[in-house]
Amino acid sequence: MSLRLAIKEFRKIGVEKVFDPTKIALVPDHYTPNKDIKSAEQAKMVRDFAHEQGITHYYEIRMHGVEHALLPEQGVVVPGDVIIGADSHT
């Protein structure tokens, strides 16, 4: 499930706010830097959602990388945490 699809589903069910903006991390790692207009639109949607929701751990500009490595490196996740990712192998 892409971040874009997750955001669309979030809106579809009528939820207005995430449960805890400090416990959510958004890393648009597979489509930034943008390779085309579609990637840029997806990045903008995720960026806007992160800003709107006050997501503490949003990584794109000046701090980016593959989520599997970035989040442990930044101390966002530690052994024993349960993590749900938007890509097929996370």
N, C-alpha and C positions, 0 to 999 in steps of 0.2 A: 504494500500500500504506500503510495507516495504521500509526502507531506501535503501536497495539494488536495489529494483525495480525502485525507484525514481532516483537513480544515473544512472542506465542503460538507463532510458528514457531521462534523461538530455543529456547523451552522444549521444543517438540515434538521437536527433533532431539537433545535431551539434553545440550546444552552448559550448563555451570554458571556460567562466568565469561566476560565479554567479553574480547577479546584485549588491549585496552589502554584502561582507563577514561579516560585523558587524551586519547584521540584520537576520542572519541565525543561528539557534542553532541545533546542532546534539547531541542527547542523545541516545546512543545504550542501552537503559535501559532494554529491555526485553530479551536480549541475552548476557549480560555480568554480571557476569563472564561466560565464554563460557562453555557450557555443552557438546559440541562435536565439531568435525572438521568443520561441516557446520556453526555453530555459530561463530567459530574462523575466518573462511574465510569471513563471513559477517562483523564481527568487523574490520578485516583488511581492507576490501574494504572501509568502512565508514571512518576509521582512515586515510587511504591514501588520500581519497577525501577531507577530512577536511584540511589536511596538504597542498595538492596541491592547494586548493582554498583559503587558508588563512582564514578559518572560525575562527572567534574570539571565539565563544561560542561552543566549542567542549568539551563534558564532558564524560570522561570514566575513566581515571586513576587518583586516589586520589580525584576525584570529580565526584561522580556518584550518581544515584538515579533514581526514577521514574520521568519522564519529567513533569508530571502534578504538582508535588510538587517542584521539583528542580528549574525549570525556574522562578517561582514567588519568591522562597526563595532567588535566586541569583539576583533578580531585573532585569532579562532579559525581563520579561513580566509584565505588569501592567494592572489594570482594564481599559477596553476600547480597548485594543489591539486585533487585529484579528490574530489568530494563526491557522496554518494548520499543523496537525500532520500526521505522517505516519501510525499510527495504526487506527483501525476501530472506536474507540470511542473518538478520540481526534479531 
